[in-house]
Amino acid sequence: MPNHPPKESDKNITTISIIVPAYNEEEVILALYERIKSVTKELPYNFRLVFINDGSKDHTAEIITQLSENDPQVELINLSRNFGKEIAMSAGLDHATGEAVIIIDADLQDPPELIPELLEMWRAGNDVVYAKRISRDGESLLKKITAYLFYRTIKKIGHVEIPADTGDFRLLSRPAIDALKSLREHHRFMKGLFAWIGYKQTAIPYHRDRRFAGSTKWNYWKLWNFALEGITSFTTAPLKIATYFGLTVAALSFIYGIWMIVHTLIHGNPVPGYPSLMVVILFLGGVQLIALGVIGEYLGRMFDETKQRPLYLISEHINPPSPHHKE
């Protein structure tokens, strides 16, 4: 194996694509680029750095464009608007070339220095090598607790075992990539899809760093919706819970009704039970609305899928791979 960066024209060198979804990351892009190049320059692979600009409103696209002018291995895909990180990753997977792909966030919380270890585990025969967080620096206690509870909850109620404390930082082999490309659902929970495809998977533990610069794009409202996306995408447990809850309330109401009849026949009922009646009515109304809301979440997702719109639209593709790199 050569110990120098391989040339793009060398067809005998294995190509690895590194996918970087980016949204308003102008403060981080150059540092990320330098660290990735520093790590990969001595590795015996042909690396392509594929940036997916997810409708950034700052200078992210301009900075990556400048990098692509100086480095032919930097590829930029500009999406027509902000489609979200899950869709941006899917766009990267659709256009990635080579025998394997590495997905990494742009904020440098996931260290590029772990790339050699990911490649080593891939060479050992694994199709999916995911980085498992053993610490999460720079995150609030509330975020750590909610993340902990989310991963364990979805593992309990879902039919697919999604690794706990695992983000999107991972390596995927070509068979795994092709399997993911065949899944075209619009409501995409990529962590679940990574697990759903199966294949031989293994974990690498690591310490997650603080964000290098800038601010997170994930507020608690977006995280809540992301959690709903994950739960409704990979389990029908909420529907079952609503059913069981409804049956339980109905059974208790029936028992309470019988008790009221017996009590009235024996002792009479001189005082009208208006307060208790209102409590029961409001409680049952709340249960019904919750159940309808759960059903509505699933129906809304079915409605979106029936439209069959494309997952994303591309406004510009800079430095696309040469023909001999395409799979």
VENUR-V687189 format. One record per residue. RES is the residue in one letter. OMEGA is omega in whole degrees, -180 to 180 (* if undefined). D_FIRST is the distance of its C-alpha to the first C-alpha in Angstrom with 1 decimal. Layout:
RES/OMEGA/D_FIRST
RES/OMEGA/D_FIRST
This chain:
M/179/0.0
P/178/3.8
N/178/6.5
H/-179/9.0
P/-179/10.7
P/177/10.0
K/-178/13.3
E/-177/15.6
S/-178/16.3
D/-176/12.9
K/-177/13.8
N/-179/10.7
I/178/9.2
T/179/10.8
T/176/13.8
I/176/15.3
S/176/18.9
I/-177/20.6
I/180/24.3
V/173/26.8
P/-176/30.5
A/175/32.7
Y/-179/36.4
N/-178/38.1
E/-176/35.2
E/-178/35.7
E/-171/35.7
V/-168/32.3
I/-177/30.1
L/179/29.0
A/177/28.2
L/-180/26.2
Y/-178/24.2
E/-179/23.6
R/178/22.4
I/179/20.1
K/179/18.5
S/-179/18.3
V/-170/16.5
T/-172/14.0
K/-179/13.3
E/-179/10.6
L/-175/9.0
P/180/6.0
Y/173/9.1
N/-175/12.0
F/170/14.9
R/-178/18.5
L/-173/21.2
V/177/24.3
F/175/27.5
I/179/30.6
N/-172/33.7
D/177/36.3
G/-179/39.4
S/179/39.1
K/177/42.3
D/-176/40.9
H/-180/38.5
T/-178/35.3
A/-180/34.9
E/-180/35.7
I/180/33.1
I/177/30.3
T/177/31.6
Q/177/31.2
L/-179/27.6
S/179/26.9
E/-179/28.6
N/-177/26.2
D/-179/23.0
P/179/22.5
Q/177/20.2
V/-179/23.2
E/-179/25.4
L/174/28.9
I/178/31.2
N/174/34.8
L/-174/36.9
S/177/40.6
R/177/41.8
N/180/40.9
F/-177/40.2
G/-174/38.9
K/-177/35.5
E/179/35.4
I/179/35.9
A/177/33.5
M/179/30.7
S/177/31.7
A/177/31.6
G/179/28.0
L/180/27.0
D/-173/29.0
H/-178/27.0
A/177/23.5
T/176/20.9
G/-176/17.5
E/179/16.7
A/-180/17.7
V/174/20.0
I/177/20.7
I/-179/24.3
I/178/25.4
D/-178/28.9
A/-171/29.5
D/178/31.7
L/170/28.9
Q/175/30.6
D/-172/27.3
P/176/24.7
P/180/21.5
E/178/20.1
L/-177/20.1
I/179/17.4
P/180/14.5
E/176/16.9
L/-180/17.8
L/179/14.3
E/180/14.0
M/175/17.4
W/178/16.6
R/179/13.7
A/174/16.5
G/180/18.6
N/178/20.7
D/178/21.9
V/177/23.4
V/-177/22.4
Y/180/25.3
A/-177/26.0
K/-176/29.3
R/173/31.5
I/172/33.1
S/-177/34.9
R/-178/35.9
D/175/36.7
G/180/39.0
E/-177/40.7
S/179/44.3
L/180/45.7
L/-180/47.2
K/179/43.9
K/-179/42.2
I/-179/45.1
T/177/45.2
A/178/41.5
Y/-178/41.9
L/-178/44.9
F/-177/43.4
Y/-180/40.3
R/178/42.5
T/-178/45.2
I/176/43.1
K/-179/41.5
K/-171/45.0
I/-176/46.5
G/179/43.6
H/179/42.6
V/-179/38.8
E/179/37.3
I/-178/35.8
P/180/33.8
A/175/35.9
D/-178/34.9
T/178/32.0
G/-178/31.5
D/-179/29.4
F/-176/26.2
R/173/23.8
L/179/20.9
L/176/21.9
S/-180/20.2
R/177/21.3
P/179/24.1
A/179/25.4
I/-179/25.4
D/178/27.3
A/179/29.7
L/180/30.5
K/180/31.0
S/-180/33.7
L/-172/35.7
R/178/37.8
E/-175/40.4
H/177/41.6
H/-169/42.2
R/171/38.6
F/-167/37.8
M/179/34.0
K/177/33.6
G/179/35.8
L/177/34.1
F/180/30.7
A/-175/32.4
W/-176/34.6
I/179/31.8
G/-173/30.8
Y/-178/27.6
K/-176/25.7
Q/177/25.9
T/-176/25.2
A/171/26.0
I/180/24.5
P/178/27.4
Y/176/27.5
H/-180/30.2
R/-177/31.1
D/171/31.9
R/173/34.9
R/-176/34.8
F/-180/33.4
A/180/36.3
G/-178/38.8
S/-180/40.5
T/178/39.7
K/-175/40.7
W/171/41.7
N/-174/45.3
Y/177/47.1
W/178/48.6
K/178/45.3
L/177/43.9
W/179/47.1
N/177/46.6
F/178/42.9
A/177/44.0
L/179/46.6
E/-179/44.0
G/-177/41.9
I/-177/44.9
T/180/46.5
S/-171/43.3
F/175/42.6
T/173/45.9
T/-178/49.6
A/179/50.7
P/177/52.6
L/179/54.7
K/179/55.4
I/178/56.3
A/179/58.7
T/-179/60.3
Y/179/60.7
F/178/62.0
G/178/64.5
L/179/65.7
T/179/66.1
V/179/68.2
A/180/70.2
A/179/71.0
L/179/72.0
S/179/74.1
F/179/75.8
I/179/76.6
Y/178/77.9
G/178/80.0
I/-180/81.6
W/180/82.3
M/180/83.9
I/-180/86.2
V/-179/87.3
H/180/87.8
T/180/89.9
L/-176/92.0
I/-173/92.8
H/-175/93.1
G/-178/93.3
N/-175/91.4
P/-177/93.8
V/177/91.1
P/-178/88.7
G/-177/85.1
Y/-179/83.9
P/-179/81.2
S/178/79.6
L/179/79.8
M/179/77.9
V/-180/75.2
V/-179/74.7
I/-180/74.6
L/180/72.2
F/180/69.9
L/176/69.8
G/178/69.3
G/178/66.3
V/-180/64.8
Q/179/65.3
L/177/63.7
I/180/60.6
A/178/60.3
L/178/60.8
G/177/58.1
V/178/55.6
I/180/56.5
G/178/56.2
E/-180/52.7
Y/179/51.6
L/178/53.9
G/178/52.4
R/176/48.9
M/179/50.2
F/179/51.9
D/-178/48.8
E/-177/46.8
T/179/49.6
K/178/49.4
Q/174/46.0
R/175/45.0
P/-179/41.4
L/-176/39.3
Y/174/38.8
L/-178/39.3
I/178/37.0
S/-178/38.6
E/178/35.7
H/-176/32.0
I/-179/30.2
N/177/26.8
P/-178/26.5
P/176/23.3
S/-174/23.2
P/-175/24.2
H/176/20.9
H/-175/19.7
K/-179/22.8
E/*/22.9
